[in-house]
Amino acid sequence: MFTGQVSGAGLSDQSTAKQLFLRLVRFSPGGRTVWHTHSFEQGLVIVEGKGIVATEAQENVVEAGDIVIVVPDEKHWHGATETTAMAHVAINGPGETTPMEPVEKIRTQNP
């Protein structure tokens, strides 16, 4: 699901929530998810650093305080830039995540 140095910790699970799952994910510079989809809507709350959230159509540079909503079944990836770390809280509903291919190229120049 990830490339580079990435760590995560669950903030909630099925013992504390039935429909909402929160996970803190920390990306070292160059760390990111692979391309993937979710069967549920996903919220990302950027809590530290600077990173990228990308769909097939565009890449968006994100910083602490930004909130991103990813619609169900949208192919996307998220993670740090090549030179900056980033952390986010992922807010997920119940459902499936489908990992795909690694990110081959970042289009954003000097984020």
Secondary structure, DSSP 8 states (H G I E B T S, - for coil): -EESSEEEEES--TTT-SS-EEEEEEE-TT-EE-SEEESS-EEEEEEEEEEEEEESS-EEEEETT-EEEE-TT--EEEEE-SS--EEEEEEE-SS-EEE------------
